[in-house]
Amino acid sequence: MTYNFDPERWYENERGFLEQRRRSDGWSEAEFEAALADLERRYDRMVERLDGTYRISR
């Protein structure tokens, strides 16, 4: 099975969504920065899980 997931593209798409919400919903700088910090935290945790070698436990 092949996985074609691109974490960097996912991050850019999510960041673009946050920027759109910032404009359309009138987020303050603090609200945007908090959402961006949460996105970066989620991205880092996801990459940690993706960086390992695939192993089957027996």
ABEGO torsion letter per residue (X at the ends): XBBABBAAAAAAAAAAAAAAAAAAAGBBAAAAAAAAAAAAAAAAAAAAAAABBBBBBX
